Amino acid sequence: MISFNIKTNRTFTFIRRNAWLLTILVAIGGLFVPKLGLVVIPIILALTILSIFKGRYWCGNFCPHGSFYDRISLKISLNRKIPSLFKSKWLRLGFFIFFSIMLGKKVIRAFSLFGTTPFLDKLGFGFVASYLMVLILGGTISVLFAPRAWCNFCPMGFIQTLGYRLGKLSSHLKHTDERVSIERTDLCHKCGKCARVCPMQLSPYQEFNELNQFDHEKCIRCSTCVVNCPAQILSLKSEVNAVSVAAEVDLSGYEKRKSLPAYIADIVDLAHDVTEYTFRLQDPMCTFIEAGQFILVKVPEETAMFRAFSISGYDAEKGEIRVTVKQVPDGYGTTLISEGYAIGDTVELEGPMGRELIVDKKSEELVLVAGGIGITPFLPILHDLKKDAGHVKKVSLIYGVNREHEFLYKKEFQDIESDYTDFEYIPVVAFEKDYPGEKGFVTDVLKKKDLTSAKIYMCGPKPMVDATMNVFRELQIPQENIYYESA
């Protein structure tokens, strides 16, 4: 069974990459130099004060133990679902009381020596022992369960939660508390990636409030969900800034998004790892789709998780929508879709969505660039352009794959080329010496073309998109002439 939780880089800054060294220094080095434990005192003060203004920001950005879990434990952790017991408020409260009593006893014993030479060593060792306990206990459960399992009942996290609640009594949090914020929930793909990478195993995409913010006390503001959001619509923002951003968001291409109940009319295998699904809408007249848009398909067995797929065909009269699904190795969503759906099954869709690949028909020349499964949106786009033949003087489709057998819809594009005089189809193969056509990468073909007056639309794997964008920069193609979406 493919794991829901994903291991991904969580250490984006110098402090988060290296703060774990302080944990080792205090917990291990403090056994030999007890005064090293005294550094814990300003740490406790700092995280307490910071929590009043920014919640559990310390946990996700400065905590030495958190750095240890994210940098060291993550590599060997089983990364399983965190047990509900660890998330219990009673465990948090009980462990905080236990921890406070144990540390308090050590501090009281140390103060019995106040004014003597051993005092600082005795006081420091009390904190060293606590740090060592957290390293051993927290480190063990981080490997057996999930790297940040300890953080759910960490006493320092409990202190920060109390500080955050205190901060909520004033209005300053609107300006200082930078929460995970989404530009607008209308733009969310509901893919669940934010939940799958979250160190605390929270689900931001299901819990954004009316201000487009994730208002959860356990969120550690680590930005892992921000970095991994496929739509790149998440950020850390204060409430004031989030409201300002939401007011300026352009919703064109998303304004007609709605739930589209449907059932599966057909399933066709296009290749060993590529399948075409045809969905028939229960209300064929319920939506209008523009070529180049995509829809969301609900993942079976998951309450509110969807996958985004470019629309490869739309029959308005029948109310049918086709999408092409590539089975990703160890892909959670695509695996559940391929194993969980059969012809006749009802399925929940959402859409239509997207504006990046809606072409400007007023352009004199269009260059469409595709790689692998990224070809799917261009089939309806070309059918649409063919209906209005003559509006655009020249249309080119450059389609790159690794090997010839990987081409999708090749005959359909060849048929369009034979009927559409303004269209040129250029298939490119990267790794077959005997291929009779263009060999190499789409970038090799683009370098041969005059792109001065062309509007360019691109969809494919991120490495292809990145490489192609580099070529466009070399050719000094204006940014406003380039539109793209990663497949």
Residue, then its C-alpha position, 0 to 999 in steps of 0.5 A: m500500500i502506498s503511504f499517504n504521508i510523503k517525505t520531503n525536504r523541510t529544512f529550507t534555511f541555514i538555521r533549520r538545516n543546522a540547529w540540530l547540532l545544538t541538540i547534540l551539543v547540549a544533550i551529549g556535550g552537557l554530560f561533560v560540561p553541564k553549564l551547556g544546559l544553561v543555553v536552554i533558559p534563553i531558548i524557553l524565554a524566546l519561544t514563549i515570547l515569540s508565541i504571543f506574536k506568531g504562534r508555534y513559529w519557533c517549532g517550525n523555524f528555530c527549534p533544535h529538536g525540530s531540526f533534528y527530526d526534520r534533518i536526521s530522523l526523517k531519513i530513517s523514519l517509518n513516516r506513519k500516521i501519528p497515533s490519535l493518542f499523541k494528539s490528545k489534549w489530555l496527553r499534552l496536559g499530562f506530559f506538560i505537568f509531568f515534565s514541569i514537575m521533574l524539571g522543577k525538582k531539578v531546578i529547586r535542588a540546584f538553587s539549594l546550592f545558590g551562591t556556591t561554585p557547583f550551582l551553575d553546573k547543577l542548574g545546567f545539568g537539570f536542563v541537560a537531562s531534560y534535553l537528553m530525555v527529549l532527544i531519546l524519547g522524541g527521537t525514538i518515536s520520530v523513527l517508529f511513527a513520524p518525525r514530528a510525532w513528539c511535537n504533538f505533545c511537546p511541553m515547549g509546544f504546549i507553552q507556545t499554545l498557551g502563549y498564542r491563546l494569550g496573544k489572541l486576546s489582543s488585536h496585534l496578531k492580525h499584523t504579526d501572526e503569519r499563517v499559511s494563507i491561500e490566495r483564494t480557495d477557488l484556486c485550490h486543486k484539493c490535491g491534498k499535497c499540503a496534508r501529505v507533506c505536513p510534518m504535523q499531519l494537518s490538512p490545510y486544504q480542508e480547513f481554510n477559513e473565510l479569510n483564506q487562512f489556515d487557523h490551526e493552533k498546531c501549525i508550526r509555520c514551517s512552509t513545507c506545504v507552501v513549498n510543495c503546493p503544485a498550484q503555488i498559491l500558498s504563502l505565509k501571511s498575516e491576516v491583514n496581508a492575506v485579505s489584501v491579496a485575496a481582494e486582488v486575485d484574478l479568478s478568470g478561468y475559475e469563475k465557473r467552477k462547480s461540482l459536476p456529478a458524473y459517471i464513467a462511460d468508458i475507460v481505454d488503455l492508450a499505453h501500458d501506463v496511460t489510460e483515457y477516462t470518459f466521464r458523462l455528466q449527469d446534467p450535460m447542460c450544466t457547464f461550459i468548457e474552454a479548450g485548455q482547461f482542466i477538471l478535478v477528479k475525486v480520488p476514491e476512498e479519500t473524503a475530500m481529495f482530488r486530482a487535476f487532469s487536463i481535458s483531452g476532449y469535450d462533447a457538449e451534446k453528449g455531456e462527455i469529458r475525457v481526461t488522460v491519466k498517466q500512472v505515476p510510480d508510487g503515485y497515491g492518487t493515480t493508483l487509487i483512481s486506476e484501481g478504484y474506478a470502473i465503467g459505470d461508477t459514479v464519480e465527483l468532478e469539479g471544474p472547469m478550471g484554468r486559464e494558462l492554456i486558453v489560447d489567444k485566437k487573435s495571435e498571428e502565430l501560435v507555437l504549442v510545446a508539449g512533453g509526455i502526458g503534457i500533450t493532453p490539453f492540446l488536442p481540444i485546443l487544436h480541434d477548437l482552432k480548426k473550427d476557426a481556421g483562418h483566424v490564426k495564420k500559423v500553428s505549430l505543435i512540437y511534441g517531445v517524448n523519450r521513445e516513439h511508442e510513448f506518443l499519445y494521440k499521434k494519429e489524431f494530430q496527423d489527421i488534424e494536420s491533413d485537414y488543417t492547412d495552417f497547422e504543422y505537427i512536429p513529433v520529436v524523439a529523444f533517445e532512438k537513433d533510428y527514429p526517422g523524424e526529428k531527434g533530440f529535445v523540443t528545445d532543439v526544434l525551438k532553437k531552429k524556429d523564428l519565434t519573434s511574433a509567436k505566442i507560446y503555450m507549453c505543458g509538460p514535465k517540470p524539467m522540460v518546462d525549466a529547460t525550455m524557459n532557459v532557451f526562451r531567455e537565451l532567445q530573448i522571447p518576451q515573458e508576456n508571450i509565454y504561457y505554461e503549465s507543468a504536467 
